[in-house]
Amino acid sequence: MNASVRIRTAWAHRLVAAAAFAFALSLVAVMFDMPIAASKLSAQVMASLPQSGVDHPVTAVLLNFRSYDTLLEIGVLLLAVFGALASFDTPAAAAACVASTANPLLGSLVRALVPLMLLVAAYLLWAGSHRPGGAFQAGAVLAAAGVLLRLAGMVPTFLPPNVLRRAALLAGFVIFLAVGLGALVTGRALLEYPREWAGSLILLIEAALMISIGWILVSLFMAAPSPVIEENENT
């Protein structure tokens, strides 16, 4: 790289850093300039909790009162994994993935841990309706189980997703969106659940989200480039 290219690159980095800093300052200024709410949101959430279909206020906010925020979050995760898969160059990238190991101790440990992790994920999904937990926590535990299986060499190197894998990636977003559009068809607002079906619909959405989040995180891990350790020829 010649001197002029290095100078242009350095100035580009400075401009990006300055723009990011200015944007951060503007966000701070907006936050300090926001008016004080006339009423406490926590009191409104607790007052509307019996209509949400769940007993935990966080789950009620994420999956009912402000469910469109959660829908957009899943969309962002999908965009991230689509970008990762698009840049994953098989089979060359597949050869650079985490190498499997024949360590019997690690294999025995993973065989003992993964069933327990699946139980923990199921419990977190069920517990989310009345205590801390839910789809994101359960999906993270599922993803951790998948990563352990990959590190122990018990699943094959990541390959382009087949129909089942694509369904797992899209299940959470598609079912979430279908429930929201179904509310529009019945004359309600987007993602406004019928009160008598709210609990069941939230459980359905969270179950689908758990599967999608778990598979998205595992896919991001397996599609990420791994450092290739070259053996010393003199050894």
Stockholm file with secondary structure:
# STOCKHOLM 1.0

chainA/1-235         MNASVRIRTAWAHRLVAAAAFAFALSLVAVMFDMPIAASKLSAQVMASLPQSGVDHPVTAVLLNFRSYDTLLEIGVLLLAVFGALASFDTPAAAAACVASTANPLLGSLVRALVPLMLLVAAYLLWAGSHRPGGAFQAGAVLAAAGVLLRLAGMVPTFLPPNVLRRAALLAGFVIFLAVGLGALVTGRALLEYPREWAGSLILLIEAALMISIGWILVSLFMAAPSPVIEENENT
#=GR chainA/1-235 SS CCHHHHHHHHHHHHHHHHHHHHHHHHHHHHHHHSCCCSSCHHHHHHHHGGGTSSSCHHHHIIIIITHHHHHHHHHHHHHHHHHHHHTCCTTHHHHTSCCCCCCHHHHHHHHHHHHHHHHHHHHHHHHTTTSSCCHHHHHHHHHHHHHHHHHTTCSCCCCCCCHHHHHHHHHHHHHHHHHHHHHHHTTSCTTCCCGGGHHHHHHHHHHHHHHHHHHHHHHHHHHSCCCCCCCCTTC
#=GC SS_cons         CCHHHHHHHHHHHHHHHHHHHHHHHHHHHHHHHSCCCSSCHHHHHHHHGGGTSSSCHHHHIIIIITHHHHHHHHHHHHHHHHHHHHTCCTTHHHHTSCCCCCCHHHHHHHHHHHHHHHHHHHHHHHHTTTSSCCHHHHHHHHHHHHHHHHHTTCSCCCCCCCHHHHHHHHHHHHHHHHHHHHHHHTTSCTTCCCGGGHHHHHHHHHHHHHHHHHHHHHHHHHHSCCCCCCCCTTC
//
